[in-house]
Amino acid sequence: MRIMVDLNVLLDVAQNRAPFYQDSEEVLARAREGEYDAFLPGHALTTFFYIMAKFADVPTAQTAVDGLLADFGIVGPDKAILTRARSLPMTDFEDCVVAASAEAVACDHVVTRNVGDFAGSPVAALTPTDFLALLPAPPDEDE
């Protein structure tokens, strides 16, 4: 399975946003463990860095971005993705770029808390909670 992770999921974890943190963290952790292939839209990294530098500091933002670069596939945007994004019947261009990026690498889902913003997306959007419900339960660490 392949997923595109939206910026809000990253920020839920980085900023410890309740009540979203736990499911968003599990989505990222299970991707890091190789349970599925996870991608980030390239443009989200610049916004993530900016927000993290303001929320914490520049060294923290740099470390966080380095971790994302090490653990996730990064997609575009290039001219083809931006052109495809412009053709999508969605209202927010940034969400269109996320959807077009997901489509470009044949993702099965966009994982986002803003599912309603992805009406018209060529790739189905799910919340972290709904995405996790599709997966088998993680093995019990006590076993």
N, C-alpha and C positions, 0 to 999 in steps of 0.2 A: 504494500500500500504506500502511496505517496501523498503527502499533504503540503500545503502552503500555509505557513503560520503568519497570521496578521500581526501588525505592530502592537495592538492592544493586548495580545496574549503575552508578548515579551514584557511589556510595561507592567502587567499585573504581577509578574514574578519579580522584576527588578525593583518595583516600588512597594512590594508586599501589599497589594491592594486587596482588602477584604471586601466581599466574601469570595473573590474570584481566584485568589492566589493558589489554593490547593489544586484545583483541576488544571489550571494553566501550567503550574509547575510539573504536574504529572505528565501532561502532554509533552513538555520539553524533555523531561527526564527519560521517558520511554523512547523518545526519538534518539537521544544521546546513547541509549543502550542498544540501539540498532533494531528496535522492534518494527520500525517502518522508516521510510525515507522522508526527511523533513527539509523543506526549503524555506528561505526567507526572500522576500522581494528586496532587491538591492537598494532601492531608494529608501526603504524603511531603516536601514542601518544609519544613514545620516541623521534622520530624525531621532532615532533611538539615542545616538551619541549626544546630540544636542540636549535632549531632555535629561539624560543621565548626568551630563556635565553640570546642568543646573540643579538637578535633584541632589546630587552627591558632589562630585568634583571631576576634573578632567582625568586624573589617573584611574579613578573607578570606571569612568566611561570607556577609557582605552582598554582596560582589562576586560570589561564586559563585551565589547565589540570583538576583541581578539578571541574570546571564548566562543562567540557566535560564529565567527569565521572558521574556527577549527571544527565545530560540531555540526554545522548545517550547510546544505547546498545554498548557493546564492544565485538568484535569477535576475538578469537584466537590471533595469530596463534598457533595451536597445530600441532602435527605430521601429523594428517590426512589432515589438511588444507595445510600444506607445501608439503605433498606428492601429493595431488591433484594439487597444483600450479605447481609443476614440470612437470605434464603431459599436461598442457595447451599449445596450439600452439601460444604462445605470446612470444615476444622477451625479455621483461623486467621482471625479476623475481619478483620484488616488485609489479608490476602491476598484475602479476599472483596471488600473495598472496591476493591482494585486491579482485580480481575476485573470487578466491576460497573461500574467507571469505564471500563474498556476496552470493555465491551459497550455502554455508553451512547453512545460516539462511534464505534461500528462498527469497532473495531480488528480487524485480521486476526490479530494475535499480541500476547501479553504477552511481553516480553523480560526474562528473569530468570535468575539462577543457581539458583534454587530451584524448578525445574520440578515436582518431586514435590509441592510444596505447592499446586500448582494443579490437581491431579486434581479433577475435578468443575467446573472453570471453564467458563463458556460461551464463552470465548475461549482458543484453544490457546496454551500456553506453550512457549517455546523458549529455550534458552540463547543468549547472544550469539554463540557459535561456530556453533551450528546455524542461527540466523537469518542470519548472514552467508553461510553456505553456500547459502542460497536466492537470494542476489543475484548479479547479474552482477559479474564482477571489476571493481574500479575501474580507470579508464584509467591506463595507465602514464605517470607524470609525465615520463619521458624522451622520450616520443614527441612 
